[in-house]
Amino acid sequence: DEFINIPTGTDRPVTASRRSVKILMIGQPEDVEITIARLHQCNFCRVEDWSRPLPFLQIQQATTKEPGEIMRIYVRSMTL
């Protein structure tokens, strides 16, 4: 398999004054797609800026952290 291509939404480089934050969404495929659509409706993000859906085995590759980084997880129940 090819390495995961996670779009950045911008071509500007990350600098000391500009850092990136990775937002992870893990859940059932339908729930993830619904949530991404809702975030798009709120003008939080564009649908096409998200990576392609990743199978569970590739999630670990996508969550490799850089020195000094931390991770927090937000869990929210949703009504379908």
C-alpha positions in Angstrom: 0.0 0.0 0.0 1.1 3.5 -0.6 1.8 5.9 2.2 -1.2 7.9 3.5 -1.6 11.3 1.8 -3.2 13.6 4.3 -4.1 16.9 2.6 -3.1 20.1 4.5 -5.6 22.4 2.9 -2.8 24.9 2.2 0.6 24.9 0.5 2.1 27.3 3.0 4.9 25.8 5.1 4.6 25.3 8.8 6.9 27.7 10.7 7.7 28.6 14.3 4.8 31.1 14.2 2.5 28.8 12.2 1.9 25.3 13.3 -0.5 22.6 12.2 -3.0 20.7 14.3 -4.2 17.3 13.1 -7.9 16.6 13.7 -8.7 12.9 13.8 -12.1 11.5 13.3 -12.5 7.8 14.2 -15.8 6.0 14.0 -18.2 4.1 11.8 -17.9 5.2 8.2 -21.5 6.6 8.0 -21.0 8.6 11.2 -17.7 10.0 10.1 -19.1 11.1 6.7 -22.1 12.7 8.4 -19.9 14.6 10.9 -17.6 15.8 8.1 -20.6 17.1 6.2 -21.9 18.9 9.3 -18.5 20.5 9.8 -18.5 21.7 6.2 -22.0 23.2 6.6 -20.7 25.2 9.6 -17.8 26.4 7.4 -15.3 24.7 9.7 -13.6 22.7 6.9 -14.0 21.6 3.3 -15.0 18.0 2.6 -12.2 17.6 0.0 -9.5 18.6 2.6 -10.0 15.4 4.6 -7.9 12.4 3.8 -9.4 9.4 2.1 -11.0 6.9 4.6 -8.3 4.9 6.3 -8.7 1.2 7.4 -8.0 0.5 11.1 -4.5 -0.8 10.4 -3.4 2.5 8.8 -4.7 4.7 11.6 -1.5 4.1 13.6 0.6 5.5 10.7 -1.6 8.6 10.6 -1.2 9.2 14.3 2.6 9.1 14.6 3.5 12.1 16.8 6.3 14.5 16.5 8.6 15.2 19.5 6.8 17.3 22.1 3.3 16.8 20.6 0.3 15.7 22.7 -3.0 14.3 21.7 -6.5 14.9 23.1 -9.6 13.1 22.0 -13.0 14.6 22.0 -15.9 12.1 22.2 -19.4 13.2 21.4 -22.6 11.2 20.9 -24.6 12.0 17.9 -28.2 11.6 17.0 -28.8 10.0 13.6 
